[in-house]
Amino acid sequence: MFDQEEVKSLLAHASVNMRAMLLLACRPASQTDLALAPIDAADLVTGWLTLPRAKTAIPRRVPLWPETVTAIR
């Protein structure tokens, strides 16, 4: 577990791609779900990540922070 200051430090030193991944990792989706998600699972207009769970295929929707949308773009 990282505290808020540690996450801010990681984000401050991260490359563009790593910043997007760090922000996504802070959301309520497993890393496996994120790793297997196609790029079109992220709707950058509405700010939602829509994807099936990796193990069960149960649909899930994860709201994206504005910072995450910006980092993905």
N, CA, C and O atoms as a Tripos MOL2 file, in Angstrom:
@<TRIPOS>MOLECULE
protein
  292   291    73     0     0
PROTEIN
NO_CHARGES

@<TRIPOS>ATOM
      1 N           0.8370   -1.1760    0.0000 N.3       1 MET1
      2 CA          0.0000    0.0000    0.0000 C.3       1 MET1
      3 C           0.8870    1.2470    0.0000 C.2       1 MET1
      4 O           1.8750    1.3350    0.7300 O.2       1 MET1
      5 N           0.5100    2.1810   -0.8220 N.am      2 PHE2
      6 CA          1.2010    3.4640   -0.8690 C.3       2 PHE2
      7 C           0.3050    4.5250   -0.2550 C.2       2 PHE2
      8 O          -0.9100    4.5060   -0.4480 O.2       2 PHE2
      9 N           0.8970    5.4420    0.4790 N.am      3 ASP3
     10 CA          0.0910    6.5440    0.9820 C.3       3 ASP3
     11 C           0.0390    7.6380   -0.0820 C.2       3 ASP3
     12 O           0.7030    7.5450   -1.1150 O.2       3 ASP3
     13 N          -0.7490    8.6650    0.1770 N.am      4 GLN4
     14 CA         -0.9760    9.7190   -0.8000 C.3       4 GLN4
     15 C           0.3130   10.4090   -1.2340 C.2       4 GLN4
     16 O           0.4970   10.6790   -2.4210 O.2       4 GLN4
     17 N           1.1890   10.6920   -0.3080 N.am      5 GLU5
     18 CA          2.4460   11.3720   -0.6450 C.3       5 GLU5
     19 C           3.3410   10.4900   -1.5140 C.2       5 GLU5
     20 O           4.0160   10.9880   -2.4150 O.2       5 GLU5
     21 N           3.3490    9.2000   -1.2520 N.am      6 GLU6
     22 CA          4.1500    8.2860   -2.0720 C.3       6 GLU6
     23 C           3.6120    8.2250   -3.5010 C.2       6 GLU6
     24 O           4.3850    8.2170   -4.4590 O.2       6 GLU6
     25 N           2.2900    8.1820   -3.6400 N.am      7 VAL7
     26 CA          1.6910    8.1550   -4.9760 C.3       7 VAL7
     27 C           1.9980    9.4590   -5.7100 C.2       7 VAL7
     28 O           2.3350    9.4340   -6.8930 O.2       7 VAL7
     29 N           1.8860   10.5810   -5.0310 N.am      8 LYS8
     30 CA          2.2150   11.8710   -5.6600 C.3       8 LYS8
     31 C           3.6680   11.9070   -6.1120 C.2       8 LYS8
     32 O           3.9690   12.4390   -7.1810 O.2       8 LYS8
     33 N           4.5670   11.3530   -5.3200 N.am      9 SER9
     34 CA          5.9830   11.3090   -5.6850 C.3       9 SER9
     35 C           6.2000   10.4240   -6.9100 C.2       9 SER9
     36 O           6.9480   10.7850   -7.8180 O.2       9 SER9
     37 N           5.5500    9.2770   -6.9320 N.am     10 LEU10
     38 CA          5.6570    8.3820   -8.0960 C.3      10 LEU10
     39 C           5.1590    9.0870   -9.3590 C.2      10 LEU10
     40 O           5.8030    9.0270  -10.4060 O.2      10 LEU10
     41 N           4.0110    9.7530   -9.2510 N.am     11 LEU11
     42 CA          3.4490   10.4480  -10.4110 C.3      11 LEU11
     43 C           4.3480   11.5840  -10.8770 C.2      11 LEU11
     44 O           4.4700   11.8240  -12.0780 O.2      11 LEU11
     45 N           4.9710   12.2750   -9.9510 N.am     12 ALA12
     46 CA          5.8430   13.4000  -10.3020 C.3      12 ALA12
     47 C           7.0750   12.9520  -11.0790 C.2      12 ALA12
     48 O           7.6170   13.7160  -11.8780 O.2      12 ALA12
     49 N           7.5200   11.7190  -10.8500 N.am     13 HIS13
     50 CA          8.7290   11.2230  -11.4990 C.3      13 HIS13
     51 C           8.4500   10.2530  -12.6400 C.2      13 HIS13
     52 O           9.3860    9.7550  -13.2660 O.2      13 HIS13
     53 N           7.1870    9.9770  -12.9180 N.am     14 ALA14
     54 CA          6.8240    8.9670  -13.9190 C.3      14 ALA14
     55 C           6.8840    9.5260  -15.3370 C.2      14 ALA14
     56 O           6.6560   10.7140  -15.5650 O.2      14 ALA14
     57 N           7.1960    8.6430  -16.2850 N.am     15 SER15
     58 CA          7.1060    9.0020  -17.7010 C.3      15 SER15
     59 C           5.6190    9.1440  -18.0520 C.2      15 SER15
     60 O           4.7550    8.8030  -17.2450 O.2      15 SER15
     61 N           5.3310    9.6350  -19.2300 N.am     16 VAL16
     62 CA          3.9430    9.8320  -19.6600 C.3      16 VAL16
     63 C           3.1640    8.5160  -19.6040 C.2      16 VAL16
     64 O           2.0610    8.4660  -19.0600 O.2      16 VAL16
     65 N           3.7360    7.4640  -20.1630 N.am     17 ASN17
     66 CA          3.0500    6.1710  -20.1780 C.3      17 ASN17
     67 C           2.8940    5.6070  -18.7750 C.2      17 ASN17
     68 O           1.8390    5.0690  -18.4380 O.2      17 ASN17
     69 N           3.9190    5.7190  -17.9630 N.am     18 MET18
     70 CA          3.8480    5.1910  -16.5980 C.3      18 MET18
     71 C           2.8390    5.9710  -15.7660 C.2      18 MET18
     72 O           2.1720    5.3980  -14.9040 O.2      18 MET18
     73 N           2.7220    7.2620  -16.0140 N.am     19 ARG19
     74 CA          1.7360    8.0770  -15.2880 C.3      19 ARG19
     75 C           0.3280    7.5450  -15.5420 C.2      19 ARG19
     76 O          -0.4600    7.3940  -14.6080 O.2      19 ARG19
     77 N           0.0120    7.2600  -16.8080 N.am     20 ALA20
     78 CA         -1.3040    6.7140  -17.1410 C.3      20 ALA20
     79 C          -1.5290    5.3850  -16.4320 C.2      20 ALA20
     80 O          -2.6100    5.1370  -15.9000 O.2      20 ALA20
     81 N          -0.5140    4.5330  -16.4250 N.am     21 MET21
     82 CA         -0.6500    3.2260  -15.7790 C.3      21 MET21
     83 C          -0.8050    3.3610  -14.2730 C.2      21 MET21
     84 O          -1.6000    2.6390  -13.6710 O.2      21 MET21
     85 N          -0.0710    4.2610  -13.6570 N.am     22 LEU22
     86 CA         -0.1920    4.4740  -12.2090 C.3      22 LEU22
     87 C          -1.5850    4.9740  -11.8460 C.2      22 LEU22
     88 O          -2.1840    4.5120  -10.8750 O.2      22 LEU22
     89 N          -2.0940    5.9180  -12.6270 N.am     23 LEU23
     90 CA         -3.4270    6.4390  -12.3530 C.3      23 LEU23
     91 C          -4.4940    5.3620  -12.5380 C.2      23 LEU23
     92 O          -5.4410    5.2840  -11.7540 O.2      23 LEU23
     93 N          -4.3460    4.5390  -13.5600 N.am     24 LEU24
     94 CA         -5.2870    3.4340  -13.7600 C.3      24 LEU24
     95 C          -5.2050    2.4270  -12.6160 C.2      24 LEU24
     96 O          -6.2230    1.8860  -12.1830 O.2      24 LEU24
     97 N          -4.0060    2.1820  -12.1380 N.am     25 ALA25
     98 CA         -3.8260    1.2050  -11.0580 C.3      25 ALA25
     99 C          -4.4640    1.6580   -9.7570 C.2      25 ALA25
    100 O          -4.7400    0.8350   -8.8830 O.2      25 ALA25
    101 N          -4.7010    2.9480   -9.6160 N.am     26 CYS26
    102 CA         -5.3430    3.4680   -8.4060 C.3      26 CYS26
    103 C          -6.8530    3.2890   -8.4260 C.2      26 CYS26
    104 O          -7.5150    3.5290   -7.4160 O.2      26 CYS26
    105 N          -7.4000    2.8790   -9.5410 N.am     27 ARG27
    106 CA         -8.8400    2.7090   -9.6790 C.3      27 ARG27
    107 C          -9.2520    1.3000   -9.2530 C.2      27 ARG27
    108 O          -8.4050    0.4120   -9.1540 O.2      27 ARG27
    109 N         -10.5480    1.0880   -8.9990 N.am     28 PRO28
    110 CA        -11.0100   -0.2170   -8.5090 C.3      28 PRO28
    111 C         -11.1400   -1.2720   -9.5950 C.2      28 PRO28
    112 O         -12.2360   -1.7680   -9.8560 O.2      28 PRO28
    113 N         -10.0530   -1.6060  -10.2130 N.am     29 ALA29
    114 CA        -10.0030   -2.7050  -11.1750 C.3      29 ALA29
    115 C          -8.6940   -3.4350  -10.9180 C.2      29 ALA29
    116 O          -7.6980   -2.8200  -10.5360 O.2      29 ALA29
    117 N          -8.6980   -4.7360  -11.1270 N.am     30 SER30
    118 CA         -7.4650   -5.4790  -10.8670 C.3      30 SER30
    119 C          -6.4410   -5.1980  -11.9600 C.2      30 SER30
    120 O          -6.7950   -4.7840  -13.0650 O.2      30 SER30
    121 N          -5.1910   -5.4230  -11.6480 N.am     31 GLN31
    122 CA         -4.1340   -5.2050  -12.6400 C.3      31 GLN31
    123 C          -4.2960   -6.1590  -13.8150 C.2      31 GLN31
    124 O          -3.9740   -5.7950  -14.9460 O.2      31 GLN31
    125 N          -4.7900   -7.3750  -13.5730 N.am     32 THR32
    126 CA         -5.0390   -8.3110  -14.6740 C.3      32 THR32
    127 C          -6.1090   -7.7590  -15.5920 C.2      32 THR32
    128 O          -5.9580   -7.7940  -16.8130 O.2      32 THR32
    129 N          -7.1970   -7.2450  -15.0150 N.am     33 ASP33
    130 CA         -8.2600   -6.6530  -15.8260 C.3      33 ASP33
    131 C          -7.7080   -5.5120  -16.6760 C.2      33 ASP33
    132 O          -8.0260   -5.4020  -17.8610 O.2      33 ASP33
    133 N          -6.8920   -4.6740  -16.0750 N.am     34 LEU34
    134 CA         -6.3190   -3.5460  -16.8050 C.3      34 LEU34
    135 C          -5.3580   -4.0100  -17.8920 C.2      34 LEU34
    136 O          -5.3610   -3.4670  -18.9960 O.2      34 LEU34
    137 N          -4.5400   -5.0080  -17.5880 N.am     35 ALA35
    138 CA         -3.5580   -5.4940  -18.5560 C.3      35 ALA35
    139 C          -4.2280   -6.1070  -19.7840 C.2      35 ALA35
    140 O          -3.7000   -6.0160  -20.8920 O.2      35 ALA35
    141 N          -5.3800   -6.7250  -19.5880 N.am     36 LEU36
    142 CA         -6.0710   -7.3930  -20.6910 C.3      36 LEU36
    143 C          -7.0810   -6.4970  -21.3960 C.2      36 LEU36
    144 O          -7.6580   -6.8990  -22.4070 O.2      36 LEU36
    145 N          -7.3040   -5.2980  -20.8830 N.am     37 ALA37
    146 CA         -8.3080   -4.4000  -21.4610 C.3      37 ALA37
    147 C          -7.8300   -3.8330  -22.7950 C.2      37 ALA37
    148 O          -6.7010   -3.3520  -22.8950 O.2      37 ALA37
    149 N          -8.6790   -3.8880  -23.8150 N.am     38 PRO38
    150 CA         -8.3160   -3.2430  -25.0790 C.3      38 PRO38
    151 C          -8.3910   -1.7300  -24.9120 C.2      38 PRO38
    152 O          -9.0870   -1.2370  -24.0240 O.2      38 PRO38
    153 N          -7.6910   -1.0020  -25.7460 N.am     39 ILE39
    154 CA         -7.6490    0.4540  -25.6300 C.3      39 ILE39
    155 C          -9.0390    1.0580  -25.7900 C.2      39 ILE39
    156 O          -9.3290    2.0950  -25.1940 O.2      39 ILE39
    157 N          -9.9080    0.4260  -26.5870 N.am     40 ASP40
    158 CA        -11.2440    0.9920  -26.7790 C.3      40 ASP40
    159 C         -12.1640    0.7560  -25.5800 C.2      40 ASP40
    160 O         -13.3170    1.1860  -25.6000 O.2      40 ASP40
    161 N         -11.6750    0.0800  -24.5380 N.am     41 ALA41
    162 CA        -12.4530   -0.0660  -23.3050 C.3      41 ALA41
    163 C         -12.5310    1.2590  -22.5610 C.2      41 ALA41
    164 O         -13.4290    1.4640  -21.7450 O.2      41 ALA41
    165 N         -11.5960    2.1540  -22.8400 N.am     42 ALA42
    166 CA        -11.5760    3.4730  -22.1850 C.3      42 ALA42
    167 C         -12.2980    4.4750  -23.0720 C.2      42 ALA42
    168 O         -11.8390    4.7870  -24.1710 O.2      42 ALA42
    169 N         -13.4290    4.9750  -22.5910 N.am     43 ASP43
    170 CA        -14.1560    6.0200  -23.3000 C.3      43 ASP43
    171 C         -13.6650    7.3580  -22.7530 C.2      43 ASP43
    172 O         -14.0450    7.7710  -21.6570 O.2      43 ASP43
    173 N         -12.8220    8.0230  -23.5230 N.am     44 LEU44
    174 CA        -12.1980    9.2570  -23.0580 C.3      44 LEU44
    175 C         -13.1200   10.4560  -23.1440 C.2      44 LEU44
    176 O         -12.7990   11.5220  -22.6180 O.2      44 LEU44
    177 N         -14.2630   10.3000  -23.8020 N.am     45 VAL45
    178 CA        -15.2430   11.3820  -23.8640 C.3      45 VAL45
    179 C         -16.0940   11.3900  -22.6030 C.2      45 VAL45
    180 O         -16.3100   12.4380  -21.9940 O.2      45 VAL45
    181 N         -16.5790   10.2080  -22.2130 N.am     46 THR46
    182 CA        -17.4460   10.1300  -21.0280 C.3      46 THR46
    183 C         -16.6650    9.8720  -19.7460 C.2      46 THR46
    184 O         -17.1940   10.0730  -18.6530 O.2      46 THR46
    185 N         -15.3980    9.4230  -19.8630 N.am     47 GLY47
    186 CA        -14.5800    9.1740  -18.6850 C.3      47 GLY47
    187 C         -14.8890    7.8700  -17.9770 C.2      47 GLY47
    188 O         -14.8350    7.7960  -16.7500 O.2      47 GLY47
    189 N         -15.2130    6.8340  -18.7520 N.am     48 TRP48
    190 CA        -15.5050    5.5200  -18.1670 C.3      48 TRP48
    191 C         -14.6520    4.4470  -18.8320 C.2      48 TRP48
    192 O         -14.3880    4.4900  -20.0340 O.2      48 TRP48
    193 N         -14.2290    3.4870  -18.0190 N.am     49 LEU49
    194 CA        -13.5490    2.2830  -18.4900 C.3      49 LEU49
    195 C         -14.5710    1.1630  -18.3880 C.2      49 LEU49
    196 O         -15.0370    0.8560  -17.2910 O.2      49 LEU49
    197 N         -14.9260    0.5490  -19.5040 N.am     50 THR50
    198 CA        -15.9280   -0.5130  -19.5380 C.3      50 THR50
    199 C         -15.2610   -1.7780  -20.0580 C.2      50 THR50
    200 O         -14.7590   -1.8100  -21.1810 O.2      50 THR50
    201 N         -15.2590   -2.8140  -19.2360 N.am     51 LEU51
    202 CA        -14.5820   -4.0430  -19.6040 C.3      51 LEU51
    203 C         -15.1390   -5.2130  -18.7960 C.2      51 LEU51
    204 O         -15.6930   -5.0190  -17.7150 O.2      51 LEU51
    205 N         -14.9880   -6.4370  -19.3290 N.am     52 PRO52
    206 CA        -15.3880   -7.5990  -18.5490 C.3      52 PRO52
    207 C         -14.2720   -7.9970  -17.5860 C.2      52 PRO52
    208 O         -13.0950   -7.7880  -17.8800 O.2      52 PRO52
    209 N         -14.6330   -8.5620  -16.4490 N.am     53 ARG53
    210 CA        -13.6250   -9.0850  -15.5220 C.3      53 ARG53
    211 C         -12.8780  -10.2210  -16.2150 C.2      53 ARG53
    212 O         -13.4760  -10.9890  -16.9680 O.2      53 ARG53
    213 N         -11.5940  -10.3290  -15.9680 N.am     54 ALA54
    214 CA        -10.7540  -11.3230  -16.6460 C.3      54 ALA54
    215 C         -11.1930  -12.7530  -16.3410 C.2      54 ALA54
    216 O         -11.2620  -13.5750  -17.2550 O.2      54 ALA54
    217 N         -11.4860  -13.0660  -15.1000 N.am     55 LYS55
    218 CA        -11.8110  -14.4470  -14.7270 C.3      55 LYS55
    219 C         -13.2650  -14.8250  -14.9790 C.2      55 LYS55
    220 O         -13.5480  -15.9560  -15.3740 O.2      55 LYS55
    221 N         -14.1830  -13.9030  -14.7590 N.am     56 THR56
    222 CA        -15.6060  -14.2440  -14.7910 C.3      56 THR56
    223 C         -16.3580  -13.6540  -15.9730 C.2      56 THR56
    224 O         -17.4880  -14.0610  -16.2430 O.2      56 THR56
    225 N         -15.7650  -12.7140  -16.6760 N.am     57 ALA57
    226 CA        -16.3780  -12.0030  -17.8000 C.3      57 ALA57
    227 C         -17.5780  -11.1640  -17.3740 C.2      57 ALA57
    228 O         -18.3440  -10.7100  -18.2250 O.2      57 ALA57
    229 N         -17.7530  -10.9520  -16.0780 N.am     58 ILE58
    230 CA        -18.8210  -10.0860  -15.5940 C.3      58 ILE58
    231 C         -18.4740   -8.6550  -15.9840 C.2      58 ILE58
    232 O         -17.3650   -8.1920  -15.7160 O.2      58 ILE58
    233 N         -19.4140   -7.9480  -16.6170 N.am     59 PRO59
    234 CA        -19.1250   -6.5650  -17.0280 C.3      59 PRO59
    235 C         -18.8770   -5.6550  -15.8260 C.2      59 PRO59
    236 O         -19.4850   -5.8210  -14.7690 O.2      59 PRO59
    237 N         -17.9870   -4.7090  -16.0060 N.am     60 ARG60
    238 CA        -17.7430   -3.7120  -14.9750 C.3      60 ARG60
    239 C         -17.4880   -2.3730  -15.6380 C.2      60 ARG60
    240 O         -16.9680   -2.2950  -16.7520 O.2      60 ARG60
    241 N         -17.8660   -1.3230  -14.9280 N.am     61 ARG61
    242 CA        -17.6020    0.0450  -15.3690 C.3      61 ARG61
    243 C         -16.8440    0.7480  -14.2720 C.2      61 ARG61
    244 O         -17.2380    0.7260  -13.1060 O.2      61 ARG61
    245 N         -15.7570    1.3670  -14.6590 N.am     62 VAL62
    246 CA        -14.8920    2.0580  -13.7120 C.3      62 VAL62
    247 C         -14.8010    3.5180  -14.1310 C.2      62 VAL62
    248 O         -14.3840    3.8030  -15.2540 O.2      62 VAL62
    249 N         -15.1840    4.4620  -13.2510 N.am     63 PRO63
    250 CA        -15.0430    5.8720  -13.6140 C.3      63 PRO63
    251 C         -13.5680    6.2670  -13.6460 C.2      63 PRO63
    252 O         -12.7730    5.8390  -12.8090 O.2      63 PRO63
    253 N         -13.2300    7.0810  -14.6210 N.am     64 LEU64
    254 CA        -11.8520    7.5590  -14.7600 C.3      64 LEU64
    255 C         -11.7670    9.0030  -14.2830 C.2      64 LEU64
    256 O         -12.6330    9.8210  -14.5950 O.2      64 LEU64
    257 N         -10.7250    9.3080  -13.5280 N.am     65 TRP65
    258 CA        -10.4790   10.6820  -13.1130 C.3      65 TRP65
    259 C         -10.0890   11.5070  -14.3360 C.2      65 TRP65
    260 O          -9.5430   10.9590  -15.2940 O.2      65 TRP65
    261 N         -10.3560   12.7980  -14.3230 N.am     66 PRO66
    262 CA         -9.9200   13.6600  -15.4320 C.3      66 PRO66
    263 C          -8.4090   13.5610  -15.6820 C.2      66 PRO66
    264 O          -7.9640   13.6040  -16.8290 O.2      66 PRO66
    265 N          -7.6280   13.4300  -14.6100 N.am     67 GLU67
    266 CA         -6.1710   13.2850  -14.7580 C.3      67 GLU67
    267 C          -5.8100   12.0090  -15.5100 C.2      67 GLU67
    268 O          -4.8430   11.9820  -16.2710 O.2      67 GLU67
    269 N          -6.5930   10.9550  -15.2950 N.am     68 THR68
    270 CA         -6.3390    9.6830  -15.9770 C.3      68 THR68
    271 C          -6.6710    9.8110  -17.4500 C.2      68 THR68
    272 O          -5.9170    9.3290  -18.2960 O.2      68 THR68
    273 N          -7.7930   10.4560  -17.7760 N.am     69 VAL69
    274 CA         -8.1650   10.6640  -19.1810 C.3      69 VAL69
    275 C          -7.0830   11.4550  -19.8830 C.2      69 VAL69
    276 O          -6.6860   11.1080  -20.9960 O.2      69 VAL69
    277 N          -6.6020   12.5070  -19.2560 N.am     70 THR70
    278 CA         -5.5400   13.3300  -19.8490 C.3      70 THR70
    279 C          -4.2770   12.4970  -20.0670 C.2      70 THR70
    280 O          -3.6390   12.6020  -21.1140 O.2      70 THR70
    281 N          -3.9190   11.6800  -19.0940 N.am     71 ALA71
    282 CA         -2.7040   10.8620  -19.2060 C.3      71 ALA71
    283 C          -2.8460    9.8240  -20.3210 C.2      71 ALA71
    284 O          -1.8800    9.5560  -21.0350 O.2      71 ALA71
    285 N          -4.0150    9.2470  -20.4780 N.am     72 ILE72
    286 CA         -4.2240    8.2540  -21.5500 C.3      72 ILE72
    287 C          -4.1380    8.9200  -22.9070 C.2      72 ILE72
    288 O          -3.5640    8.3690  -23.8460 O.2      72 ILE72
    289 N          -4.7150   10.1140  -23.0070 N.am     73 ARG73
    290 CA         -4.6670   10.8230  -24.3020 C.3      73 ARG73
    291 C          -3.2450   11.1160  -24.6910 C.2      73 ARG73
    292 O          -3.0010   11.7050  -25.7440 O.2      73 ARG73
@<TRIPOS>BOND
     1     1     2 1
     2     2     3 1
     3     3     4 2
     4     3     5 am
     5     5     6 1
     6     6     7 1
     7     7     8 2
     8     7     9 am
     9     9    10 1
    10    10    11 1
    11    11    12 2
    12    11    13 am
    13    13    14 1
    14    14    15 1
    15    15    16 2
    16    15    17 am
    17    17    18 1
    18    18    19 1
    19    19    20 2
    20    19    21 am
    21    21    22 1
    22    22    23 1
    23    23    24 2
    24    23    25 am
    25    25    26 1
    26    26    27 1
    27    27    28 2
    28    27    29 am
    29    29    30 1
    30    30    31 1
    31    31    32 2
    32    31    33 am
    33    33    34 1
    34    34    35 1
    35    35    36 2
    36    35    37 am
    37    37    38 1
    38    38    39 1
    39    39    40 2
    40    39    41 am
    41    41    42 1
    42    42    43 1
    43    43    44 2
    44    43    45 am
    45    45    46 1
    46    46    47 1
    47    47    48 2
    48    47    49 am
    49    49    50 1
    50    50    51 1
    51    51    52 2
    52    51    53 am
    53    53    54 1
    54    54    55 1
    55    55    56 2
    56    55    57 am
    57    57    58 1
    58    58    59 1
    59    59    60 2
    60    59    61 am
    61    61    62 1
    62    62    63 1
    63    63    64 2
    64    63    65 am
    65    65    66 1
    66    66    67 1
    67    67    68 2
    68    67    69 am
    69    69    70 1
    70    70    71 1
    71    71    72 2
    72    71    73 am
    73    73    74 1
    74    74    75 1
    75    75    76 2
    76    75    77 am
    77    77    78 1
    78    78    79 1
    79    79    80 2
    80    79    81 am
    81    81    82 1
    82    82    83 1
    83    83    84 2
    84    83    85 am
    85    85    86 1
    86    86    87 1
    87    87    88 2
    88    87    89 am
    89    89    90 1
    90    90    91 1
    91    91    92 2
    92    91    93 am
    93    93    94 1
    94    94    95 1
    95    95    96 2
    96    95    97 am
    97    97    98 1
    98    98    99 1
    99    99   100 2
   100    99   101 am
   101   101   102 1
   102   102   103 1
   103   103   104 2
   104   103   105 am
   105   105   106 1
   106   106   107 1
   107   107   108 2
   108   107   109 am
   109   109   110 1
   110   110   111 1
   111   111   112 2
   112   111   113 am
   113   113   114 1
   114   114   115 1
   115   115   116 2
   116   115   117 am
   117   117   118 1
   118   118   119 1
   119   119   120 2
   120   119   121 am
   121   121   122 1
   122   122   123 1
   123   123   124 2
   124   123   125 am
   125   125   126 1
   126   126   127 1
   127   127   128 2
   128   127   129 am
   129   129   130 1
   130   130   131 1
   131   131   132 2
   132   131   133 am
   133   133   134 1
   134   134   135 1
   135   135   136 2
   136   135   137 am
   137   137   138 1
   138   138   139 1
   139   139   140 2
   140   139   141 am
   141   141   142 1
   142   142   143 1
   143   143   144 2
   144   143   145 am
   145   145   146 1
   146   146   147 1
   147   147   148 2
   148   147   149 am
   149   149   150 1
   150   150   151 1
   151   151   152 2
   152   151   153 am
   153   153   154 1
   154   154   155 1
   155   155   156 2
   156   155   157 am
   157   157   158 1
   158   158   159 1
   159   159   160 2
   160   159   161 am
   161   161   162 1
   162   162   163 1
   163   163   164 2
   164   163   165 am
   165   165   166 1
   166   166   167 1
   167   167   168 2
   168   167   169 am
   169   169   170 1
   170   170   171 1
   171   171   172 2
   172   171   173 am
   173   173   174 1
   174   174   175 1
   175   175   176 2
   176   175   177 am
   177   177   178 1
   178   178   179 1
   179   179   180 2
   180   179   181 am
   181   181   182 1
   182   182   183 1
   183   183   184 2
   184   183   185 am
   185   185   186 1
   186   186   187 1
   187   187   188 2
   188   187   189 am
   189   189   190 1
   190   190   191 1
   191   191   192 2
   192   191   193 am
   193   193   194 1
   194   194   195 1
   195   195   196 2
   196   195   197 am
   197   197   198 1
   198   198   199 1
   199   199   200 2
   200   199   201 am
   201   201   202 1
   202   202   203 1
   203   203   204 2
   204   203   205 am
   205   205   206 1
   206   206   207 1
   207   207   208 2
   208   207   209 am
   209   209   210 1
   210   210   211 1
   211   211   212 2
   212   211   213 am
   213   213   214 1
   214   214   215 1
   215   215   216 2
   216   215   217 am
   217   217   218 1
   218   218   219 1
   219   219   220 2
   220   219   221 am
   221   221   222 1
   222   222   223 1
   223   223   224 2
   224   223   225 am
   225   225   226 1
   226   226   227 1
   227   227   228 2
   228   227   229 am
   229   229   230 1
   230   230   231 1
   231   231   232 2
   232   231   233 am
   233   233   234 1
   234   234   235 1
   235   235   236 2
   236   235   237 am
   237   237   238 1
   238   238   239 1
   239   239   240 2
   240   239   241 am
   241   241   242 1
   242   242   243 1
   243   243   244 2
   244   243   245 am
   245   245   246 1
   246   246   247 1
   247   247   248 2
   248   247   249 am
   249   249   250 1
   250   250   251 1
   251   251   252 2
   252   251   253 am
   253   253   254 1
   254   254   255 1
   255   255   256 2
   256   255   257 am
   257   257   258 1
   258   258   259 1
   259   259   260 2
   260   259   261 am
   261   261   262 1
   262   262   263 1
   263   263   264 2
   264   263   265 am
   265   265   266 1
   266   266   267 1
   267   267   268 2
   268   267   269 am
   269   269   270 1
   270   270   271 1
   271   271   272 2
   272   271   273 am
   273   273   274 1
   274   274   275 1
   275   275   276 2
   276   275   277 am
   277   277   278 1
   278   278   279 1
   279   279   280 2
   280   279   281 am
   281   281   282 1
   282   282   283 1
   283   283   284 2
   284   283   285 am
   285   285   286 1
   286   286   287 1
   287   287   288 2
   288   287   289 am
   289   289   290 1
   290   290   291 1
   291   291   292 2
@<TRIPOS>SUBSTRUCTURE
     1 MET1         2 RESIDUE 1 A MET
     2 PHE2         6 RESIDUE 1 A PHE
     3 ASP3        10 RESIDUE 1 A ASP
     4 GLN4        14 RESIDUE 1 A GLN
     5 GLU5        18 RESIDUE 1 A GLU
     6 GLU6        22 RESIDUE 1 A GLU
     7 VAL7        26 RESIDUE 1 A VAL
     8 LYS8        30 RESIDUE 1 A LYS
     9 SER9        34 RESIDUE 1 A SER
    10 LEU10       38 RESIDUE 1 A LEU
    11 LEU11       42 RESIDUE 1 A LEU
    12 ALA12       46 RESIDUE 1 A ALA
    13 HIS13       50 RESIDUE 1 A HIS
    14 ALA14       54 RESIDUE 1 A ALA
    15 SER15       58 RESIDUE 1 A SER
    16 VAL16       62 RESIDUE 1 A VAL
    17 ASN17       66 RESIDUE 1 A ASN
    18 MET18       70 RESIDUE 1 A MET
    19 ARG19       74 RESIDUE 1 A ARG
    20 ALA20       78 RESIDUE 1 A ALA
    21 MET21       82 RESIDUE 1 A MET
    22 LEU22       86 RESIDUE 1 A LEU
    23 LEU23       90 RESIDUE 1 A LEU
    24 LEU24       94 RESIDUE 1 A LEU
    25 ALA25       98 RESIDUE 1 A ALA
    26 CYS26      102 RESIDUE 1 A CYS
    27 ARG27      106 RESIDUE 1 A ARG
    28 PRO28      110 RESIDUE 1 A PRO
    29 ALA29      114 RESIDUE 1 A ALA
    30 SER30      118 RESIDUE 1 A SER
    31 GLN31      122 RESIDUE 1 A GLN
    32 THR32      126 RESIDUE 1 A THR
    33 ASP33      130 RESIDUE 1 A ASP
    34 LEU34      134 RESIDUE 1 A LEU
    35 ALA35      138 RESIDUE 1 A ALA
    36 LEU36      142 RESIDUE 1 A LEU
    37 ALA37      146 RESIDUE 1 A ALA
    38 PRO38      150 RESIDUE 1 A PRO
    39 ILE39      154 RESIDUE 1 A ILE
    40 ASP40      158 RESIDUE 1 A ASP
    41 ALA41      162 RESIDUE 1 A ALA
    42 ALA42      166 RESIDUE 1 A ALA
    43 ASP43      170 RESIDUE 1 A ASP
    44 LEU44      174 RESIDUE 1 A LEU
    45 VAL45      178 RESIDUE 1 A VAL
    46 THR46      182 RESIDUE 1 A THR
    47 GLY47      186 RESIDUE 1 A GLY
    48 TRP48      190 RESIDUE 1 A TRP
    49 LEU49      194 RESIDUE 1 A LEU
    50 THR50      198 RESIDUE 1 A THR
    51 LEU51      202 RESIDUE 1 A LEU
    52 PRO52      206 RESIDUE 1 A PRO
    53 ARG53      210 RESIDUE 1 A ARG
    54 ALA54      214 RESIDUE 1 A ALA
    55 LYS55      218 RESIDUE 1 A LYS
    56 THR56      222 RESIDUE 1 A THR
    57 ALA57      226 RESIDUE 1 A ALA
    58 ILE58      230 RESIDUE 1 A ILE
    59 PRO59      234 RESIDUE 1 A PRO
    60 ARG60      238 RESIDUE 1 A ARG
    61 ARG61      242 RESIDUE 1 A ARG
    62 VAL62      246 RESIDUE 1 A VAL
    63 PRO63      250 RESIDUE 1 A PRO
    64 LEU64      254 RESIDUE 1 A LEU
    65 TRP65      258 RESIDUE 1 A TRP
    66 PRO66      262 RESIDUE 1 A PRO
    67 GLU67      266 RESIDUE 1 A GLU
    68 THR68      270 RESIDUE 1 A THR
    69 VAL69      274 RESIDUE 1 A VAL
    70 THR70      278 RESIDUE 1 A THR
    71 ALA71      282 RESIDUE 1 A ALA
    72 ILE72      286 RESIDUE 1 A ILE
    73 ARG73      290 RESIDUE 1 A ARG
